Amino acid sequence: MTRQFLLLLLTTAIIGLSFSTYFLLPKFLSVELGADAATIGSLSAMSLLASVICMPIAGVQIDRLGRRLFVLLGALIFSGASAGFLLIDHVGPLLWILRLVQGLAFPLFYLALSTLATDIAPSARIGQAIGIFGAIMISTNALGPALAEWGARLFGWKAVFGATVVAGLLAALLTRFIHEQHRLPSQGDTTTMLALVRRPGLKRVLLVTLMVGWTFGAVFTFYQPWALASGFEQVSTFLVAFAGCAMVMRVGLGSIADRLGRMRVARAALFLYIAVPLSLIWLPTLGLLVTGGLLGIAHGTFFPAFNAVAVEFALESERGKAMAAYNGAFNVGFASGSYLLGHIAIATNFPTIFLIAAVICAAAFGMLVT
């Protein structure tokens, strides 16, 4: 917990609040604009698809040009796109464009900040550093939507979107005080993204990550319309429970993966992950607190442990690319799950898509233990 690491966490918290506010976008789309499940899923997929396309490029350039520049660029671009939401009053082309731009901005600041966290940490505690960084980001996943739901009720959605612009600009300002820890590589030290992902073992890691992203996308995108259809009025309770449990796992137990073995911990957490989409089938009985907490425990344990496994395949000068590959694979799963399952939900129902997500997660677990 050096001064620079604390500043990194503060910057992460502020930009995270701006980003996480848009986790409540399904409610805004459903209640304010009357969007259906296919539209909600497609808009989520649009943002994530843009992130996936941008991540490999961002990962290479973060290694080549340094981290701090991309935190600044990502925060500024995200703020600009968020300002466009002040003009949204119906589902139309502008909404799709803004989500596309937000999706392009996210990997710039997220990859740069998360890679900075691994630069600061000793090699033996990279898993814990990723866990603490992720805990701060996840805390904003709860606080951002909860504040947004409260703010939208009292002041309206325009005030909420305006606040995200201010938060993004403040994060951009704080980048001035972050010191670059990374040694820029010489031309002979550079490695291509394709060469990195072809390393033995990493392809399996990325495929499992993609399948877990599918499961997470199904839960995160569609729990809100499912909860609203089931009679719940305040949907942010799920996110609060998710973030609270994930923070306990990442901070309180963040060093477990480094001590017991990152792959061993990832396997145990992935087995628990299978129960998450299944629990949403019984959401009317279990409630948002239980289902959100279960996701927090599973994801809060699995994601940083498996992220550290992915980083083990990279040299120090390749960490930006390794973080991009891991997060890119996760977002491919998130985007494809959000898009395809939205159409399946219209043809069937929400419990059906949660069952499909559970099957995908079980297949990922089988692949990891064989």
Secondary structure, 3 states (H helix, E strand, C coil): CCHHHHHHHHHHHHHHHHHHHHHHHHHHHHHHCCCCHHHHHHHHHHHHHHHHHHHHHHHHHHHHHCCHHHHHHHHHHHHHHHHHHHHCCCCCHHHHHHHHHHHHHHHHHHHHHHHHHHHHCCHHHHHHHHHHHHHHHHHHHHHHHHHHHHHHHHHCHHHHHHHHHHHHHHHHHHHHHCCCCCCCCCHHHCCCHHHHHCCCCHHHHHHHHHHHHHHHHHHHHHHHHHHHHCCCCCCHHHHHHHHHHHHHHHHHCCCHHHHHCHHHHHHHHHHHHCHHHHHHHCHHHHHHHHHHHHHHHHHHHHHHHHHHHHHCCCCHHHHHHHHHHHHHHHHHHHHHHHHHHHHHHHHCCHHHHHHHHHHHHHHHHHHHHC
